[in-house]
Amino acid sequence: MEIRPRTPADLDACVEALAAVQVADRYPVDWPDDPARWLTPDGVTGAWIAVEDASVLGHIAVTHDGEITRLYVAPSARGRGLATRLLDTVASAVRGPLRLQVSSEGAAAIACYERAGWRRTGSTRATWHNAAGEPALLHHYVSPSPVVSRTPQGSEC
């Protein structure tokens, strides 16, 4: 398995992996009209993918202000530490603390971030709706300092 910068040629495979995530987890809650464009929102300065045997297993992007976005791992690749490896890749490429937001519905993601030493700094309501049709509850996290992988051996994130 390799983690490398995402290229425009990777977007179709990224969308394919995202489709599997959406079926399994309803992330994103509403399937975007242009999923390739959704993977590259305004302000993104870098994106990386986890690849094995020409299949995209995971994706992560970061904005100019250190916000992690569009992080996902394909259901078939979970439990191998890919989310942590993707987070560590961004931490190595970006100076300063990183931030991310996660919906309260993402219990596995929340557990992963907290095992890796990320600290919750607050919670707010989103402008978009969760699976129950209510404004999603977003938890805000900041990376550990210094940023190092803190996931225990055998972790599933």
ZADO-1210 file (C-alpha; in nm, 4 decimals, padded with zeros to 6 digits):
<atoms>
<atom x="00.0000" y="00.0000" z="00.0000" code="MET" pos="1"/>
<atom x="00.1273" y="00.3424" z="-00.0960" code="GLU" pos="2"/>
<atom x="00.0223" y="00.6918" z="00.0087" code="ILE" pos="3"/>
<atom x="00.0948" y="00.9561" z="-00.2526" code="ARG" pos="4"/>
<atom x="-00.0302" y="01.2935" z="-00.3720" code="PRO" pos="5"/>
<atom x="-00.3568" y="01.2729" z="-00.5622" code="ARG" pos="6"/>
<atom x="-00.3442" y="01.3639" z="-00.9320" code="THR" pos="7"/>
<atom x="-00.6321" y="01.4660" z="-01.1614" code="PRO" pos="8"/>
<atom x="-00.6073" y="01.1200" z="-01.3217" code="ALA" pos="9"/>
<atom x="-00.6968" y="00.9657" z="-00.9821" code="ASP" pos="10"/>
<atom x="-01.0331" y="01.1395" z="-00.9445" code="LEU" pos="11"/>
<atom x="-01.2474" y="00.8696" z="-01.1096" code="ASP" pos="12"/>
<atom x="-01.1037" y="00.6041" z="-00.8757" code="ALA" pos="13"/>
<atom x="-01.1480" y="00.8408" z="-00.5790" code="CYS" pos="14"/>
<atom x="-01.5149" y="00.8860" z="-00.6712" code="VAL" pos="15"/>
<atom x="-01.5566" y="00.5089" z="-00.6967" code="GLU" pos="16"/>
<atom x="-01.4167" y="00.4620" z="-00.3456" code="ALA" pos="17"/>
<atom x="-01.6290" y="00.7512" z="-00.2173" code="LEU" pos="18"/>
<atom x="-01.9405" y="00.5839" z="-00.3602" code="ALA" pos="19"/>
<atom x="-01.8672" y="00.2726" z="-00.1501" code="ALA" pos="20"/>
<atom x="-01.8215" y="00.4932" z="00.1581" code="VAL" pos="21"/>
<atom x="-02.1489" y="00.6715" z="00.0876" code="GLN" pos="22"/>
<atom x="-02.3382" y="00.3414" z="00.0682" code="VAL" pos="23"/>
<atom x="-02.1795" y="00.2143" z="00.3917" code="ALA" pos="24"/>
<atom x="-02.1762" y="00.5338" z="00.5997" code="ASP" pos="25"/>
<atom x="-02.3837" y="00.7946" z="00.4188" code="ARG" pos="26"/>
<atom x="-02.0744" y="01.0139" z="00.3812" code="TYR" pos="27"/>
<atom x="-02.1320" y="01.2519" z="00.2303" code="PRO" pos="28"/>
<atom x="-02.4884" y="01.2666" z="00.3609" code="VAL" pos="29"/>
<atom x="-02.6160" y="01.3838" z="00.0215" code="ASP" pos="30"/>
<atom x="-02.4399" y="01.2557" z="-00.2897" code="TRP" pos="31"/>
<atom x="-02.2946" y="01.5601" z="-00.4706" code="PRO" pos="32"/>
<atom x="-02.3945" y="01.6498" z="-00.8271" code="ASP" pos="33"/>
<atom x="-02.0241" y="01.6558" z="-00.9176" code="ASP" pos="34"/>
<atom x="-01.8405" y="01.4230" z="-00.6786" code="PRO" pos="35"/>
<atom x="-01.4992" y="01.4874" z="-00.8367" code="ALA" pos="36"/>
<atom x="-01.5458" y="01.8597" z="-00.7746" code="ARG" pos="37"/>
<atom x="-01.6734" y="01.7869" z="-00.4216" code="TRP" pos="38"/>
<atom x="-01.3402" y="01.6173" z="-00.3483" code="LEU" pos="39"/>
<atom x="-01.1610" y="01.9436" z="-00.4260" code="THR" pos="40"/>
<atom x="-01.3510" y="02.2234" z="-00.2504" code="PRO" pos="41"/>
<atom x="-01.2312" y="02.5817" z="-00.2640" code="ASP" pos="42"/>
<atom x="-00.9235" y="02.6402" z="-00.0514" code="GLY" pos="43"/>
<atom x="-00.7743" y="02.2902" z="-00.0856" code="VAL" pos="44"/>
<atom x="-00.3965" y="02.3081" z="-00.1170" code="THR" pos="45"/>
<atom x="-00.3175" y="01.9375" z="-00.1170" code="GLY" pos="46"/>
<atom x="-00.4759" y="01.5938" z="-00.1411" code="ALA" pos="47"/>
<atom x="-00.3346" y="01.2453" z="-00.0931" code="TRP" pos="48"/>
<atom x="-00.4622" y="00.8957" z="-00.1583" code="ILE" pos="49"/>
<atom x="-00.3873" y="00.5502" z="-00.0265" code="ALA" pos="50"/>
<atom x="-00.3499" y="00.3132" z="-00.3210" code="VAL" pos="51"/>
<atom x="-00.3042" y="-00.0613" z="-00.3505" code="GLU" pos="52"/>
<atom x="-00.3158" y="-00.2667" z="-00.6714" code="ASP" pos="53"/>
<atom x="-00.4417" y="00.0424" z="-00.8616" code="ALA" pos="54"/>
<atom x="-00.7406" y="00.0796" z="-00.6250" code="SER" pos="55"/>
<atom x="-00.7954" y="00.3901" z="-00.4137" code="VAL" pos="56"/>
<atom x="-00.8412" y="00.2794" z="-00.0532" code="LEU" pos="57"/>
<atom x="-00.8455" y="00.6195" z="00.1155" code="GLY" pos="58"/>
<atom x="-00.8394" y="00.9935" z="00.0567" code="HIS" pos="59"/>
<atom x="-00.7564" y="01.3095" z="00.2498" code="ILE" pos="60"/>
<atom x="-00.7291" y="01.6785" z="00.1620" code="ALA" pos="61"/>
<atom x="-00.6137" y="01.9873" z="00.3506" code="VAL" pos="62"/>
<atom x="-00.7002" y="02.3545" z="00.3072" code="THR" pos="63"/>
<atom x="-00.4675" y="02.6531" z="00.3144" code="HIS" pos="64"/>
<atom x="-00.5550" y="02.7135" z="00.6809" code="ASP" pos="65"/>
<atom x="-00.4813" y="02.3581" z="00.8031" code="GLY" pos="66"/>
<atom x="-00.8336" y="02.2161" z="00.7922" code="GLU" pos="67"/>
<atom x="-00.8523" y="01.8437" z="00.7144" code="ILE" pos="68"/>
<atom x="-01.1337" y="01.7679" z="00.4721" code="THR" pos="69"/>
<atom x="-01.2685" y="01.4854" z="00.2566" code="ARG" pos="70"/>
<atom x="-01.1067" y="01.2130" z="00.4683" code="LEU" pos="71"/>
<atom x="-01.2427" y="00.8665" z="00.4043" code="TYR" pos="72"/>
<atom x="-01.1310" y="00.5046" z="00.3910" code="VAL" pos="73"/>
<atom x="-01.3072" y="00.2505" z="00.1713" code="ALA" pos="74"/>
<atom x="-01.5059" y="-00.0037" z="00.3760" code="PRO" pos="75"/>
<atom x="-01.2983" y="-00.2908" z="00.2341" code="SER" pos="76"/>
<atom x="-00.9757" y="-00.1320" z="00.3657" code="ALA" pos="77"/>
<atom x="-01.0766" y="-00.0426" z="00.7203" code="ARG" pos="78"/>
<atom x="-00.8933" y="-00.1708" z="01.0248" code="GLY" pos="79"/>
<atom x="-00.5497" y="-00.1286" z="00.8660" code="ARG" pos="80"/>
<atom x="-00.4589" y="00.2106" z="01.0144" code="GLY" pos="81"/>
<atom x="-00.5091" y="00.3981" z="00.6856" code="LEU" pos="82"/>
<atom x="-00.6891" y="00.6971" z="00.8371" code="ALA" pos="83"/>
<atom x="-00.4019" y="00.7491" z="01.0802" code="THR" pos="84"/>
<atom x="-00.1447" y="00.7097" z="00.8030" code="ARG" pos="85"/>
<atom x="-00.3300" y="00.9642" z="00.5885" code="LEU" pos="86"/>
<atom x="-00.3462" y="01.2084" z="00.8820" code="LEU" pos="87"/>
<atom x="00.0259" y="01.1570" z="00.9493" code="ASP" pos="88"/>
<atom x="00.1017" y="01.2242" z="00.5814" code="THR" pos="89"/>
<atom x="-00.0727" y="01.5610" z="00.5978" code="VAL" pos="90"/>
<atom x="00.0948" y="01.6426" z="00.9301" code="ALA" pos="91"/>
<atom x="00.4341" y="01.5811" z="00.7684" code="SER" pos="92"/>
<atom x="00.3482" y="01.8107" z="00.4778" code="ALA" pos="93"/>
<atom x="00.1872" y="02.1004" z="00.6671" code="VAL" pos="94"/>
<atom x="00.3450" y="02.3072" z="00.9425" code="ARG" pos="95"/>
<atom x="00.1414" y="02.3943" z="01.2466" code="GLY" pos="96"/>
<atom x="-00.1641" y="02.2436" z="01.4065" code="PRO" pos="97"/>
<atom x="-00.4299" y="02.0801" z="01.1937" code="LEU" pos="98"/>
<atom x="-00.8040" y="02.1018" z="01.2501" code="ARG" pos="99"/>
<atom x="-01.0986" y="01.8915" z="01.1439" code="LEU" pos="100"/>
<atom x="-01.4719" y="01.8629" z="01.1922" code="GLN" pos="101"/>
<atom x="-01.6664" y="01.5402" z="01.2228" code="VAL" pos="102"/>
<atom x="-02.0384" y="01.4779" z="01.2510" code="SER" pos="103"/>
<atom x="-02.1567" y="01.3208" z="01.5744" code="SER" pos="104"/>
<atom x="-02.2882" y="01.0367" z="01.3562" code="GLU" pos="105"/>
<atom x="-01.9274" y="00.9375" z="01.2776" code="GLY" pos="106"/>
<atom x="-01.8641" y="00.7372" z="01.5953" code="ALA" pos="107"/>
<atom x="-01.5840" y="00.5256" z="01.4438" code="ALA" pos="108"/>
<atom x="-01.4065" y="00.8356" z="01.3108" code="ALA" pos="109"/>
<atom x="-01.4411" y="01.0134" z="01.6455" code="ILE" pos="110"/>
<atom x="-01.2929" y="00.7130" z="01.8257" code="ALA" pos="111"/>
<atom x="-01.0041" y="00.7019" z="01.5767" code="CYS" pos="112"/>
<atom x="-00.9198" y="01.0708" z="01.6197" code="TYR" pos="113"/>
<atom x="-00.9355" y="01.0527" z="01.9962" code="GLU" pos="114"/>
<atom x="-00.7159" y="00.7385" z="02.0107" code="ARG" pos="115"/>
<atom x="-00.4646" y="00.9238" z="01.7927" code="ALA" pos="116"/>
<atom x="-00.4501" y="01.2135" z="02.0417" code="GLY" pos="117"/>
<atom x="-00.6714" y="01.4672" z="01.8646" code="TRP" pos="118"/>
<atom x="-00.8471" y="01.6981" z="02.1125" code="ARG" pos="119"/>
<atom x="-01.2095" y="01.8108" z="02.0849" code="ARG" pos="120"/>
<atom x="-01.2294" y="02.1879" z="02.1104" code="THR" pos="121"/>
<atom x="-01.6037" y="02.2381" z="02.0779" code="GLY" pos="122"/>
<atom x="-01.9211" y="02.1500" z="01.8937" code="SER" pos="123"/>
<atom x="-02.1553" y="02.3459" z="01.6678" code="THR" pos="124"/>
<atom x="-02.4569" y="02.2839" z="01.4476" code="ARG" pos="125"/>
<atom x="-02.3955" y="02.2546" z="01.0735" code="ALA" pos="126"/>
<atom x="-02.5901" y="02.4268" z="00.7977" code="THR" pos="127"/>
<atom x="-02.6544" y="02.0861" z="00.6372" code="TRP" pos="128"/>
<atom x="-02.8741" y="01.8075" z="00.7705" code="HIS" pos="129"/>
<atom x="-02.7815" y="01.4674" z="00.9111" code="ASN" pos="130"/>
<atom x="-02.9534" y="01.1351" z="00.8359" code="ALA" pos="131"/>
<atom x="-03.2375" y="01.2270" z="01.0740" code="ALA" pos="132"/>
<atom x="-03.3031" y="01.5476" z="00.8778" code="GLY" pos="133"/>
<atom x="-03.1782" y="01.7749" z="01.1573" code="GLU" pos="134"/>
<atom x="-02.8877" y="02.0199" z="01.1471" code="PRO" pos="135"/>
<atom x="-02.5841" y="01.7961" z="01.2006" code="ALA" pos="136"/>
<atom x="-02.3904" y="01.8263" z="01.5251" code="LEU" pos="137"/>
<atom x="-02.0266" y="01.8872" z="01.4341" code="LEU" pos="138"/>
<atom x="-01.7413" y="01.8211" z="01.6734" code="HIS" pos="139"/>
<atom x="-01.4265" y="02.0277" z="01.6169" code="HIS" pos="140"/>
<atom x="-01.0832" y="01.8755" z="01.6767" code="TYR" pos="141"/>
<atom x="-00.7232" y="01.9965" z="01.6801" code="VAL" pos="142"/>
<atom x="-00.4233" y="01.7747" z="01.6158" code="SER" pos="143"/>
<atom x="-00.1906" y="01.6650" z="01.8934" code="PRO" pos="144"/>
<atom x="00.1269" y="01.8636" z="01.9350" code="SER" pos="145"/>
<atom x="00.3747" y="01.7644" z="01.8137" code="PRO" pos="146"/>
<atom x="00.1835" y="01.5754" z="01.5496" code="VAL" pos="147"/>
<atom x="00.2858" y="01.2120" z="01.5638" code="VAL" pos="148"/>
<atom x="00.0914" y="00.8943" z="01.5150" code="SER" pos="149"/>
<atom x="-00.0476" y="00.7970" z="01.8539" code="ARG" pos="150"/>
<atom x="-00.2688" y="00.5140" z="01.7435" code="THR" pos="151"/>
<atom x="-00.2044" y="00.1986" z="01.9418" code="PRO" pos="152"/>
<atom x="-00.0834" y="-00.1112" z="01.7600" code="GLN" pos="153"/>
<atom x="-00.3814" y="-00.3025" z="01.6210" code="GLY" pos="154"/>
<atom x="-00.6069" y="00.0038" z="01.6094" code="SER" pos="155"/>
<atom x="-00.8857" y="00.0020" z="01.3565" code="GLU" pos="156"/>
<atom x="-00.8582" y="00.3529" z="01.2197" code="CYS" pos="157"/>
</atoms>
